[in-house]
Amino acid sequence: MEPSEVFGSINYLAVIVAALCSFIVGWIWYGPLFGKIWMKLHGFSKDDLNEGTLSMPVIMIINYIATALAALAIAMFIGPEANAGFGIFAGIMIAVFWIGTSRLNDVLYERKPLGLFFINVGYTLVIYVIMGAILGAWH
């Protein structure tokens, strides 16, 4: 398949919506659900999160763009013939076997707490399943 065919078969509205849904899940995941334990495992205080070279709005914009690019890649990966079931399957495979195994290095080599691994990979699994389902179902 030619690149023009791949890009021409993508539902870009579905990509935008999939990224937006993942962005909202991230707000809930790292906010009310696991925000306090995530900050504790990192050793962060609320003040620490406000410090740094980038403001929170800039971080959020960059994060949304990165999430939209991930959704675009999933759409290209699963192709135009996919359905929600295959999108979910692809999301699980990507989250667990590509991203999860890569994130394991944070625990092994950077000596990060195992709890951070489960919080971060759990989030990745949920959002990639959601994105895969949306992109697979919505052509």
N, C-alpha and C positions, 0 to 999 in steps of 0.2 A: 504494500500500500504506500502510496506517495504521501509525503508530508502535507501537501495541499488537501488531499482527501481526508487525512487524519484531522487537521484543523477545521476543515469544512463540515465534518460530521459532529462536531462538539456543540452541545447546547450550552452556550455561554451564560444564559440566565440560570441554568441549573448549577453551573460552577459558582456563580456569585451567591446563590442561595445556599449551596452546600457549605461554602466558606463562612457565610454569615451564621448558619446554624452551629458550626464548629466554634466560631468565635463566641457565641452566646454560651455554649456548653463550657468553654474555657473560663468564662467569667464566673459561672456557677461552680465549676470544679475547683478553681483556685481561689474562690471567694468563700461562700457559705459551707461548701462540702469539706474541702481539705485545706483551705487557706491558712488556718492557724497552725495546723500540724506541719504543713509545707514550710511556713516561715520558721517554725521551731527547728525542724530538721536542717534547715539552711543556716540557722543562727541569725536570722533577720529580725529586725524590729520594724514597726510600721514606718518609723522615720528613715530607716535604711532604704526602704522602697521608694521614698521620695527623693533620695539623693542620687547623684550620678550625672552623667553627661547628657542623657536624653530625658526629656520630660515624658510623663506617662502618656499623654496623647500621641506623641511621636512614636513611642514604643508600640502603642496599640495599632497605629496606622501601619507600621512596618510589619507587625504580627499579622494583621489582616491580609496584607499583600502576600506575605509568605504562605498563609493558609490558602488563599485563592490560587496561588501557583501550585500548591500541593493538590488541590481539587482539580485543577486543570490537568496535572500529570495523571491523576487517577482516571479522569475522563478519557485521556489518550490511551492509557493502559488497558482499560476494560473494553473500549471500543463501542461502536454504535449498536451492536447486536446484543449487548449485555441486558440483563434484567436486574431487579432489586436483589435477588438471591445471589447472583454472581458478583454484584457490587459489594454486598456484605462479605462474601467469601474473600474477595480481593482486598477489602479493607482489613480483614483479620490477618491475612497473609502479610500484607505490607507492614501493619503495626507490630505484629509479633516477630516475624522473621527478619525484617529489614531494620525497622526502627528499634524494636525491643532489644535485639541482639547488639545493636550498636550502642544503645543506652546502657547496656550492661557494663561497658567500659568505664562509665562514670563511677560505678560501684567498685569495680575491680582495680582500676589504675588511679583514679582520683580520690579513692577512699571515701566516696559519698555514702551516706546511710542507705541501707537497703530499702527503707521506707520511702525515700525519694524516688527510687527506681519504680516501685509499685504505684506511687501516685502519678508519676510522669508517664509511665507506659500504660497505665490504666486510662489516663486521659487520651493518650494517643490512640489506644484501641477503640475507645468510644467514639472519638471524632472521625476516625477513618471508617468505621462501620457506618456511621451516619452519612458521611460523604459518599461512600460507596453505594449505599442504598438509594440516596437521592439521585446520584448520577446514573446508576443502573436503571432506575425506574423511569426517569424523566428524559426522554429523548426528543 
